[in-house]
Amino acid sequence: RLRHRKRPGEPLWVERSYLSALDRGEPDVDESHLLHYLHFLPFLHLRFPSQITLCHRNPTWYCAGTANAEYSNNPALYRTAFLQETLGPLLARDDYNTMERRVAQWW
């Protein structure tokens, strides 16, 4: 299911992560999720001109490379041994706030 651009629903984890980083005084940009910032930051192409371009003006469409557009949530099948060997060490901790960033190392 795709999220509505102006009413993305709850929870919007990327916004929570962004605001949490600001509260901790960390850089406010998660490079792998930039395209998702369109839900709460206007004019992405002006704020991140080297990573995001305005592809169409009306309606507004943004384009970004895969490094800035996260992964696909499409279902997939993997062999258990492959997942345990490849992603198992990255998912060993039960910390959902940093899980995607750890998995992004493998993407």
C-alpha positions as CSV (number, residue, x, y, z in Angstrom):
1,R,0.0,0.0,0.0
2,L,1.4,3.4,-0.9
3,R,1.0,6.3,1.5
4,H,-1.1,9.3,0.6
5,R,1.3,12.3,0.2
6,K,-0.6,14.7,2.4
7,R,-2.3,12.2,4.8
8,P,0.3,9.4,5.1
9,G,-1.3,7.8,8.1
10,E,0.2,6.6,11.4
11,P,2.8,5.8,12.3
12,L,5.0,7.7,9.9
13,W,8.3,6.3,11.1
14,V,10.5,8.4,8.9
15,E,9.1,11.6,10.4
16,R,9.5,10.3,13.9
17,S,13.1,9.4,13.1
18,Y,13.7,12.8,11.6
19,L,12.2,14.7,14.7
20,S,14.0,12.4,17.1
21,A,17.4,13.1,15.4
22,L,16.7,16.9,15.7
23,D,15.9,16.5,19.4
24,R,19.2,14.7,19.9
25,G,21.1,17.4,18.0
26,E,22.1,15.0,15.2
27,P,22.1,15.8,11.5
28,D,18.5,15.9,10.3
29,V,19.0,13.9,7.1
30,D,18.7,10.1,6.6
31,E,20.2,9.8,3.1
32,S,18.4,6.5,2.4
33,H,14.9,8.0,3.2
34,L,15.1,11.5,1.6
35,L,12.3,10.8,-0.9
36,H,10.0,9.9,2.0
37,Y,10.5,13.4,3.5
38,L,7.9,14.7,1.0
39,H,5.3,13.8,3.5
40,F,6.4,16.5,5.9
41,L,9.0,18.8,4.2
42,P,8.0,21.0,1.3
43,F,10.2,21.7,-1.8
44,L,12.5,18.7,-1.5
45,H,14.2,19.6,-4.8
46,L,15.3,22.9,-3.3
47,R,16.4,21.5,0.0
48,F,18.3,18.5,-1.5
49,P,19.2,19.6,-5.0
50,S,22.0,17.1,-5.5
51,Q,19.9,14.2,-4.5
52,I,16.3,15.0,-5.6
53,T,15.0,16.6,-8.7
54,L,11.6,18.0,-9.6
55,C,10.4,15.6,-12.4
56,H,6.9,17.1,-13.0
57,R,5.5,20.4,-11.7
58,N,1.7,19.9,-11.7
59,P,1.0,17.6,-10.0
60,T,4.4,17.6,-8.3
61,W,6.6,14.5,-8.8
62,Y,10.0,14.1,-7.5
63,C,12.8,11.8,-8.7
64,A,15.7,10.4,-6.7
65,G,18.2,7.6,-7.1
66,T,17.9,4.3,-5.2
67,A,20.3,5.5,-2.6
68,N,17.8,8.2,-1.5
69,A,14.6,6.3,-2.0
70,E,14.9,3.4,0.5
71,Y,14.1,-0.1,-0.4
72,S,10.9,-1.7,-1.7
73,N,8.3,-3.1,0.7
74,N,7.2,-5.6,-2.0
75,P,7.0,-9.2,-0.7
76,A,9.9,-11.5,-1.6
77,L,11.0,-15.0,-0.8
78,Y,14.5,-15.8,0.4
79,R,16.1,-19.0,1.6
80,T,16.3,-19.0,5.4
81,A,20.1,-19.7,5.4
82,F,20.7,-16.7,3.1
83,L,18.8,-14.3,5.4
84,Q,20.4,-15.6,8.5
85,E,23.9,-15.3,7.1
86,T,23.4,-12.0,5.3
87,L,21.0,-10.0,7.5
88,G,21.0,-12.0,10.7
89,P,24.0,-10.1,12.3
90,L,22.3,-6.8,11.4
91,L,19.0,-7.7,13.0
92,A,20.4,-9.4,16.1
93,R,19.5,-6.4,18.3
94,D,15.9,-5.6,19.0
95,D,16.1,-1.9,18.3
96,Y,13.6,-0.8,15.7
97,N,14.8,2.8,15.8
98,T,18.1,1.9,14.1
99,M,17.1,-1.4,12.3
100,E,16.7,0.2,8.8
101,R,20.0,2.1,9.0
102,R,21.7,-1.2,9.9
103,V,20.1,-3.1,7.1
104,A,20.9,-0.2,4.7
105,Q,24.6,-1.2,5.1
106,W,23.7,-4.4,3.1
107,W,21.4,-2.7,0.5
